[in-house]
Amino acid sequence: MKKNLYAKIKESLASVLPVTLIVLILSVSLVPMTGEMVFMFLVGTALLIVGIGLFTLGADASMILMGEKIGAGVTKTRNLLLIIACCLIIGIFITVAEPDLRVLAEQVPIVENALLIISVAVGVGLFLMIAFLRIFLRVKLSRLLMILYAAIFALALSPLIPSEFIPIAFDSGGVTTGPITVPFILSLGVGLAKIRGDKSTDDDTFGLVALCSVGPILTVLILGIISGSHNVSASLSEASVYSDVRAVFGEFIGAFPRYIAEVALALLPIAALCAAFRLLMFKLGKQETLEVLIGFAFTFLGLALFLTGVNIGFMPVGIHLGRALAESDKWLLVPLGAIIGYFIVSAEPAVHVLKEQVQDVTQGKISGKSLGFALSIGVAASVGIAMLRILTGIDLIWFIVPGYLFSLIMTFFVPGVFTAIAFDSGGVASGPMTATFLLPFAMGACAGVGGNMARDAFGVVAMVAMTPLITIQLLGLAARFSGKRQIAAAPNTLDEIIDVSEVF
C-alpha cells in the first residue's frame, strides 16, 4: 500500500508540476502577484498533489471494484426492468454526489444550484439507462450518438433556447463526468457488457460516459426553455487579500471542514448504495471488504484535500490571471490558454482512471501515454479557441456544431473502440481542474474585456469536452493506417488494430 501511494503521489506530482511552473513564471513576469497569493497557490498545489494521489489509490481499491461487482451482480439477475431501474438510480445518485457539478452550479449565475444539479442528475440517470439498452440491444454507438446530437443541435439552434443557456448546457455535460462518476461508470460498463451471451465488441465496455454526458445537455436545454432569457454582465469579486502567511493558513484550515462535509455528502449515498448491493446481490470476502473500506477512506480524504486545494488555492489565482491578462495584453490569452490547457488535462483525476482502464481493457494496445498525448493536444486547442471566443464574442454554437459534426463523420472511418473511448474521453477531460481553474480563468478574462458572463465565459468546459473527440479519433486513424499493415474496413475489435504505441 505504501509503495502504491508513493507511486500515485509521484504520478500526480509529475502531472501538476507543469501547470504550477507556468503560473509561477507568469507571477514574476506578465502578471505580478503578492507573496501571500503565491504562497496560497503553492499550498493549494501541495494539497492538490496529495489529494490526487490519495484519490486515485482509493478509486482503484473501492470505486472500480464496486462498480464492476454491481454491474456483474445486476446483470446476473437477467431481469431487464430491474437492470434499467438500477441504472436510473445509480446515475442519479452518483451525479448528485459529483463535486465537479457542485463547483459549476455555484458559478452559474442564472440558475439556482439545486435546480441545475437535479436537472443534470435526471439527465445522467436516464441516459445511463439508454447506455445499457444500447449494449443489450446491440445498437452501434456511432449511430446512437448521431441521432442524439442531431436532436441536441436542432434544439440548440431553435429560437426557443436562450443563448445564455447553450454554453451552460454543454458545460453541464462536461462536468458531469468527474472523479466520482467516471470510475463508477467505466467499471459498471465492464460488468454490464457481460449481459450479452455472445462475444461483446470492445466498444461495449466504453461509451457509457459518452452517453451520460449527452443527457445533461438535453435536460439543461429544456430547463432553458422553461426559465427564459437572462442577461448577465461580467462582474466578479476581487481576490481576497491576506496580510501574512498565517492568514493564508487560516483560510485553508477554515475551509477544510467545509469540504470534508461536502465530500461526505457526496460519498455517503454511494457508500449506502454499494452496501445495499453487497447485501442483496453479491458477497465480498473479509479481505476485499477491508480493501474497499480503506479505499473509500482514501477517496474521501483525497477528494477533501483536492477540493480544498483547488477552491482556495487555484480558483482565485485563475480569476486573477485571466482578468490581469485581459486588461494588459488580451491577445496573449490565446497562446497562454493553449499552453495551460495542454498541461492541465494531465492533472485531472478521472483522466488517470480512464488511461488505466483503457490500457487494461485493450491489453496495452492503446497505451495510456498515447491517449494522454491526444487528450493534451485536444485540450490545448480547445482552451485556445475558448479564449479567442471570449475576445471576439463569437457564439459557442459556431464552434460546437462543426466540431461535433466532424467527430461524428469520423466515426465511419475509425475503429469502433476508438469512437467509444474518444467520446468517453471528452467527458473525462473536463473534470475538477477545468471547473476550478480554467473556468475561473475564462471568467476573469471575460470580466477583463467586459463580456457577457453567461454567454462568453461559460463554454470553456464544453470546448474541453469536444476537442478530444477529434484528436483521439485521429489517433484511431493513425492506428488503422500506420504500422505493419493497413485495414480495409473499420474494425470493432482490438485484434484488428495495431498497437497504438507503434504509431509514435
C-alpha positions in Angstrom: 0.0 0.0 0.0 2.8 2.4 0.9 4.6 1.7 -2.4 1.3 2.2 -4.3 0.7 5.5 -2.5 4.2 6.7 -3.3 3.8 5.8 -6.9 0.4 7.6 -7.1 1.8 10.8 -5.5 4.8 10.8 -7.7 2.5 10.5 -10.7 0.3 13.3 -9.6 3.4 15.5 -8.9 4.5 15.0 -12.5 1.0 15.9 -13.7 0.6 19.1 -11.6 4.2 20.4 -11.8 3.9 21.9 -15.3 0.8 24.0 -14.5 2.5 25.1 -11.3 5.6 26.3 -13.2 3.5 28.2 -15.8 1.6 30.1 -13.0 4.9 30.9 -11.2 6.5 32.1 -14.3 3.5 34.4 -15.0 3.6 35.6 -11.5 7.1 37.0 -11.9 6.7 38.2 -15.5 3.4 39.2 -17.0 1.0 39.1 -14.0 2.7 40.1 -10.8 1.1 38.6 -7.6 1.7 39.3 -4.0 3.8 36.9 -1.9 0.7 35.8 0.0 -1.2 34.9 -3.2 1.8 32.9 -4.5 2.1 31.1 -1.2 -1.7 30.4 -1.2 -1.3 28.9 -4.7 1.7 26.7 -3.6 -0.2 25.4 -0.6 -3.1 24.6 -2.9 -0.8 22.8 -5.2 0.6 20.7 -2.4 -2.9 19.7 -1.3 -3.8 19.0 -4.9 -0.9 16.6 -5.4 -1.5 14.7 -2.2 -5.3 14.7 -2.9 -5.0 13.3 -6.4 -2.6 10.6 -5.2 -4.9 9.5 -2.4 -8.0 9.7 -4.6 -6.6 7.5 -7.4 -5.3 5.0 -4.9 -8.7 4.9 -3.2 -10.6 4.7 -6.5 -8.6 1.7 -7.6 -9.4 -0.2 -4.3 -13.1 0.9 -4.0 -14.9 2.6 -6.8 -13.6 0.4 -9.6 -14.1 -2.8 -7.7 -17.6 -2.0 -6.6 -18.6 -0.7 -10.0 -17.6 -4.0 -11.6 -19.3 -6.0 -8.9 -22.5 -4.1 -9.1 -22.5 -4.3 -12.9 -21.9 -8.0 -12.8 -24.4 -8.6 -10.0 -27.2 -6.6 -11.7 -26.8 -8.4 -15.0 -26.9 -11.9 -13.3 -30.5 -11.3 -12.4 -31.4 -11.2 -16.2 -34.3 -9.0 -15.1 -34.4 -6.2 -17.7 -36.7 -3.9 -15.8 -34.6 -4.3 -12.6 -31.4 -3.5 -14.5 -33.0 -0.4 -16.1 -34.3 0.8 -12.7 -30.9 0.2 -11.1 -29.2 2.2 -13.9 -31.6 5.1 -13.3 -31.0 5.1 -9.5 -27.2 4.7 -9.8 -27.0 7.5 -12.4 -28.9 10.0 -10.3 -27.1 9.1 -7.0 -23.6 9.4 -8.4 -24.4 12.6 -10.2 -25.8 14.4 -7.2 -22.6 13.3 -5.4 -20.3 14.7 -8.1 -18.2 17.5 -6.8 -17.5 18.9 -10.2 -21.2 19.6 -10.8 -21.4 21.4 -7.4 -18.4 23.6 -8.4 -20.1 24.5 -11.7 -23.5 25.1 -10.1 -22.0 27.6 -7.6 -20.6 29.6 -10.5 -23.6 29.6 -12.8 -25.4 33.0 -12.3 -28.7 32.3 -14.0 -29.9 29.0 -12.4 -30.4 28.0 -8.8 -27.8 25.5 -7.6 -30.3 22.8 -6.6 -32.4 23.1 -9.8 -29.3 22.7 -12.0 -28.0 19.7 -10.0 -31.4 17.9 -10.1 -31.8 18.6 -13.9 -28.3 17.2 -14.6 -28.8 14.2 -12.3 -32.0 13.2 -14.0 -30.3 13.5 -17.4 -27.5 11.2 -16.4 -29.8 8.6 -14.9 -32.0 8.5 -18.0 -29.0 8.2 -20.3 -27.3 5.6 -18.2 -30.4 3.5 -18.9 -30.1 4.2 -22.6 -26.4 3.3 -22.4 -27.3 -0.1 -21.0 -30.0 -0.7 -23.5 -27.6 0.1 -26.3 -25.3 -2.7 -25.1 -28.2 -5.1 -24.6 -29.9 -4.4 -28.0 -26.6 -4.3 -29.9 -27.1 -0.7 -31.1 -23.9 0.7 -32.7 -22.6 3.6 -30.6 -21.9 5.9 -33.5 -25.4 5.7 -34.9 -27.0 6.4 -31.5 -24.6 9.4 -31.0 -25.6 10.8 -34.4 -29.3 10.7 -33.5 -28.8 12.2 -30.1 -26.5 15.0 -31.2 -28.9 15.8 -34.1 -31.6 16.3 -31.5 -29.2 18.5 -29.4 -28.3 20.7 -32.4 -31.9 21.1 -33.5 -32.8 22.1 -30.0 -29.8 24.4 -29.5 -30.4 26.2 -32.9 -34.1 26.7 -32.3 -35.3 30.2 -31.1 -36.8 28.5 -28.0 -33.4 28.3 -26.2 -32.0 31.5 -24.7 -28.4 32.0 -25.9 -27.1 32.1 -22.3 -28.2 28.5 -21.7 -26.4 27.0 -24.6 -22.8 27.2 -23.0 -24.1 26.2 -19.6 -25.9 23.2 -21.1 -22.8 21.9 -22.9 -20.6 22.7 -19.8 -23.0 20.7 -17.7 -22.4 17.7 -19.9 -18.7 18.1 -19.4 -18.5 18.4 -15.7 -21.0 15.6 -15.0 -18.3 13.0 -15.7 -15.8 13.8 -12.9 -13.7 12.0 -10.3 -16.6 10.1 -8.7 -18.8 9.4 -11.8 -16.1 8.2 -14.2 -14.5 5.3 -12.1 -18.0 4.1 -11.3 -19.5 4.3 -14.8 -16.4 2.9 -16.5 -16.2 -0.1 -14.2 -20.0 -0.5 -14.4 -19.7 -0.8 -18.1 -17.3 -3.7 -17.8 -20.0 -5.6 -15.8 -22.9 -4.5 -17.9 -21.2 -5.6 -21.1 -21.3 -9.2 -19.8 -25.1 -9.3 -20.2 -24.6 -10.3 -23.8 -24.4 -14.1 -24.3 -22.2 -13.7 -27.4 -18.8 -12.1 -27.6 -19.2 -8.4 -27.0 -17.2 -5.9 -29.0 -14.6 -3.8 -27.2 -16.6 -0.6 -27.6 -19.3 -2.2 -25.4 -17.0 -1.6 -22.4 -16.8 2.1 -23.2 -19.4 4.6 -24.4 -21.3 4.9 -21.1 -19.5 8.1 -20.2 -20.2 9.5 -23.6 -23.9 8.9 -23.4 -24.1 10.1 -19.8 -22.6 13.4 -21.0 -25.4 13.8 -23.5 -28.3 13.6 -21.0 -27.4 16.8 -19.1 -27.1 18.8 -22.3 -30.6 17.9 -23.3 -32.1 18.4 -19.8 -30.5 21.8 -19.3 -31.5 23.0 -22.7 -35.1 22.0 -21.8 -34.6 23.9 -18.5 -33.6 26.9 -20.6 -37.0 26.8 -22.4 -38.7 26.9 -19.0 -36.5 29.5 -17.4 -36.4 32.1 -20.3 -33.6 34.6 -21.2 -31.2 36.2 -18.8 -28.6 38.9 -19.4 -25.6 38.7 -17.0 -22.8 41.2 -17.3 -19.2 40.4 -16.3 -18.8 41.0 -12.6 -16.5 39.2 -10.2 -15.4 39.9 -6.7 -11.8 40.7 -6.2 -9.5 38.0 -4.8 -9.0 38.0 -1.1 -6.1 40.0 0.2 -4.1 38.3 3.1 -1.9 40.2 5.5 0.6 37.4 6.1 1.3 33.7 5.7 -0.6 32.9 8.9 -3.8 34.3 7.4 -3.3 32.1 4.3 -3.0 29.0 6.5 -6.1 30.2 8.4 -8.1 30.3 5.2 -7.2 26.7 4.3 -7.8 25.4 7.8 -11.1 27.1 8.0 -12.2 25.8 4.6 -11.1 22.2 5.1 -14.1 21.1 7.4 -16.5 22.6 4.8 -15.1 20.4 2.1 -15.0 17.4 4.4 -18.7 17.9 4.9 -19.2 18.3 1.1 -17.3 15.2 0.3 -19.2 13.3 3.0 -22.5 14.4 1.5 -21.1 13.2 -1.9 -19.8 9.8 -0.9 -22.4 8.7 1.7 -25.2 8.0 -0.8 -22.7 6.0 -3.0 -21.4 4.1 0.1 -25.0 3.3 1.1 -25.8 2.2 -2.5 -22.7 -0.1 -2.5 -23.7 -1.6 0.9 -27.2 -2.3 -0.3 -26.0 -4.0 -3.5 -23.5 -6.0 -1.4 -26.2 -7.3 0.9 -28.7 -8.1 -1.9 -26.7 -9.2 -4.9 -23.1 -10.2 -4.2 -20.8 -11.0 -1.3 -17.3 -9.8 -0.6 -14.7 -11.6 1.5 -13.2 -10.1 4.6 -10.1 -9.0 2.8 -12.0 -7.5 -0.1 -14.4 -5.7 2.3 -11.4 -4.3 4.2 -9.8 -3.1 1.0 -13.0 -1.4 -0.2 -13.4 0.4 3.2 -9.8 1.6 3.1 -10.3 2.6 -0.5 -13.3 4.7 0.4 -11.3 6.3 3.2 -8.5 7.3 0.8 -11.0 8.5 -1.7 -12.8 10.6 0.9 -9.6 12.2 2.3 -8.1 12.7 -1.2 -11.2 14.5 -2.6 -11.4 16.7 0.5 -7.8 17.7 0.1 -8.2 18.1 -3.6 -11.3 20.4 -3.4 -9.7 22.5 -0.6 -6.6 23.0 -2.7 -8.3 23.9 -6.0 -11.0 26.1 -4.5 -8.8 28.1 -2.1 -5.5 27.9 -3.9 -6.4 27.6 -7.6 -9.7 29.4 -8.3 -8.7 32.8 -7.0 -5.4 32.6 -9.0 -7.3 31.6 -12.1 -9.6 34.6 -11.9 -6.7 36.9 -11.2 -4.6 35.7 -14.1 -7.5 35.8 -16.6 -8.5 39.3 -15.6 -5.0 40.7 -15.4 -4.0 39.3 -18.8 -7.2 40.6 -20.4 -6.6 44.1 -19.0 -2.9 44.3 -20.1 -2.4 42.3 -23.3 -5.6 40.4 -24.0 -4.3 38.6 -27.2 -1.8 36.7 -25.0 -4.8 34.8 -23.6 -5.0 32.6 -26.7 -1.4 31.1 -26.6 -1.2 31.1 -22.8 -4.6 29.4 -22.6 -3.4 26.7 -25.1 -0.3 26.1 -23.1 -2.2 25.8 -19.8 -4.8 23.6 -21.4 -2.1 21.2 -22.7 -0.7 20.6 -19.3 -3.8 20.9 -17.1 -5.6 17.9 -18.5 -3.0 15.6 -17.1 -3.9 16.8 -13.6 -7.5 15.6 -13.9 -8.0 12.7 -11.5 -10.5 10.9 -13.8 -8.0 11.0 -16.7 -5.7 8.7 -14.8 -8.6 6.3 -14.2 -9.6 6.3 -17.8 -6.0 5.7 -19.0 -5.5 2.8 -16.7 -9.0 1.3 -17.7 -8.3 1.7 -21.4 -4.8 0.1 -21.1 -6.2 -2.8 -19.1 -9.2 -3.5 -21.3 -7.2 -3.1 -24.6 -4.4 -5.3 -23.2 -1.9 -2.4 -23.7 -2.7 -2.0 -27.4 -4.0 1.6 -26.6 -1.3 2.9 -24.3 -2.0 5.4 -21.6 0.8 7.6 -22.9 -0.7 7.8 -26.4 -4.1 8.6 -25.0 -2.7 11.2 -22.7 -0.9 12.9 -25.6 -4.0 13.0 -27.7 -6.0 14.5 -24.8 -3.4 17.2 -24.2 -3.4 18.3 -27.8 -7.2 18.4 -27.9 -7.5 20.4 -24.6 -4.8 22.8 -25.7 -6.7 23.6 -28.9 -10.0 23.9 -27.0 -8.7 26.4 -24.4 -7.0 28.5 -27.0 -10.3 28.6 -29.0 -12.3 29.4 -25.9 -10.0 32.4 -25.2 -10.5 33.6 -28.8 -14.2 33.3 -28.4 -14.2 35.4 -25.2 -12.1 38.1 -27.0 -14.3 38.2 -30.2 -17.7 37.4 -28.7 -18.4 34.7 -31.3 -21.3 32.4 -30.3 -20.3 29.0 -28.9 -22.6 27.3 -31.3 -20.4 28.2 -34.3 -17.6 26.0 -32.8 -19.6 23.3 -31.1 -21.8 22.3 -34.1 -18.9 21.9 -36.7 -16.7 20.2 -34.2 -19.2 17.6 -33.2 -20.3 17.1 -36.9 -16.7 16.4 -37.9 -16.2 14.0 -35.0 -19.4 12.2 -35.9 -18.4 11.9 -39.5 -15.1 10.4 -38.4 -16.9 7.5 -36.6 -17.4 6.0 -40.1 -13.6 5.7 -40.6 -12.1 4.8 -37.3 -12.1 1.6 -35.2 -15.2 1.4 -33.2 -13.3 1.1 -29.9 -11.7 4.5 -30.6 -15.0 6.1 -31.1 -16.2 4.9 -27.7 -13.0 5.9 -26.0 -13.0 9.3 -27.7 -16.5 10.2 -26.7 -15.7 8.9 -23.1 -12.5 11.0 -23.0 -14.4 14.2 -23.9 -16.3 14.0 -20.7 -13.4 12.8 -18.6 -11.1 15.6 -19.7 -13.5 18.3 -18.4 -13.1 17.5 -14.7 -12.3 19.4 -11.5 -9.3 21.2 -12.9 -11.3 22.6 -15.7 -14.2 23.6 -13.4 -12.0 25.1 -10.7 -9.1 26.7 -12.8 -9.9 27.0 -16.5 -13.5 28.3 -15.9 -12.4 30.9 -13.4 -9.6 31.8 -15.8 -12.2 32.3 -18.5 -14.5 34.3 -16.1 -11.6 36.6 -15.2 -10.8 37.1 -18.9 -14.4 37.8 -19.6 -14.6 40.3 -16.8 -11.4 42.0 -18.1 -12.9 42.6 -21.5 -16.4 43.4 -20.2 -18.3 40.5 -21.8 -21.5 38.7 -21.0 -20.5 36.2 -18.3 -23.1 33.5 -19.0 -22.7 33.6 -22.8 -19.0 34.2 -23.2 -17.1 32.8 -20.1 -19.1 29.6 -19.9 -18.5 27.2 -22.8 -14.8 26.6 -22.0 -15.8 23.3 -20.4 -17.8 22.4 -23.5 -14.8 23.1 -25.7 -12.6 21.0 -23.5 -15.1 18.1 -23.7 -15.4 18.4 -27.5 -11.8 18.6 -29.0 -10.6 15.2 -27.5 -13.3 13.5 -29.7 -11.4 14.7 -32.8 -7.8 14.2 -31.6 -8.4 10.6 -30.2 -10.3 9.6 -33.4 -7.3 10.9 -35.4 -5.2 8.7 -33.1 -7.5 5.8 -34.2 -6.9 6.7 -37.9 -3.2 6.6 -37.2 -3.5 3.2 -35.6 -5.5 2.0 -38.5 -3.3 3.2 -41.4 0.2 3.1 -39.8 2.4 0.3 -38.8 2.9 -3.1 -40.3 -0.5 -3.4 -42.1 -3.5 -1.4 -43.2 -7.1 -2.4 -42.5 -9.6 -2.4 -45.3 -12.6 -1.8 -43.2 -13.0 0.0 -39.9 -12.7 -2.7 -37.2 -14.6 -3.1 -34.0 -12.3 -5.5 -32.2 -8.9 -5.0 -30.8 -7.5 -8.0 -32.6 -7.9 -6.0 -35.9 -5.9 -2.9 -34.8 -2.2 -2.4 -34.2 -0.5 -1.4 -31.0 -1.0 2.4 -30.8 2.4 2.9 -29.2 3.9 1.8 -32.5 2.5 4.9 -34.1 4.5 7.4 -32.0 
